[in-house]
């Protein structure tokens, strides 16, 4: 049974990694060793610190160092982290309350436009485009369309059209 090979266009958009392809055993071994060493470099200092802190509480737990200054520093950093966590939580809760109140006041209000006029504008624009550029089917299915100079729109064409039909929501 023949496998379907992806086309060149498809393969040019795919990301490939030699680690996950067949073969490349030296690369896999090397990258795995580097990853394991990286994890050990992150975990071992934390493990030593935690064991030494627990040793200061319970002497039966083996600790790697017994310096009073180190234990004091760890407890001090723990207090600082707890304080920062409380401040961050307070900030997050406060901002959530503020955003919820703002959403209730601004976002969930009645629309700032008149929905009835919006429907009239949609129909008026559809008729205007049909008259100016041809039917919707023609416009959507034609491959090339050249706009004649007299068909170009002025900057305020739609605004004037709305004012003529009295469906402008921007009355001043």
C-alpha positions, 0 to 999 in steps of 0.5 A: 500500500503506497503512503501519501507523501505530503507535497512540497508546499505542505512540507515547506510549512512544517517544522522538523526536528532531527531528535524525533526523526528516525536515526540520529542516535548521537544527537538523541543521547547528547540532547537527553544528557543535556536535558537531564543535567539541566534538570539536575542543576535546577532540582539539586540546589532546591533539594539541598536547601529544603533538606537543610531547612527541614534539618533545622526543624527536625535533626533526624532529617539529614541536612547538608549545611547548618549555617544559622544565617542560611536558615534565617535567609531562607525564612526571610525569603519565604516571608517576602514571597508570601508578602508578594503573593498576598499583594499580587492576589490583592491586585488581581482581585481588585482589578477583576472587580474594577473590570467587572464594574466597567463592563457592567457600565459600558459594555453591556449597555444598550447599543450606542447605535439605533438597530432599526436605523442599522437595518435601514442602512444595510439595505440602503448600502446594498441597493447603492452598491447594486446600482453603482457596481452591479448585482451582488452575484456579479460582484462576488463572482467576477474575476476582474472588475475595473472601476470607472473614474465616475464610480469612485466614491468620495470620502463622505459618500456614505455619510451624505447617503445616510443624511439624505435618507435621515438614518444618520445616528451621528446627529450633532 
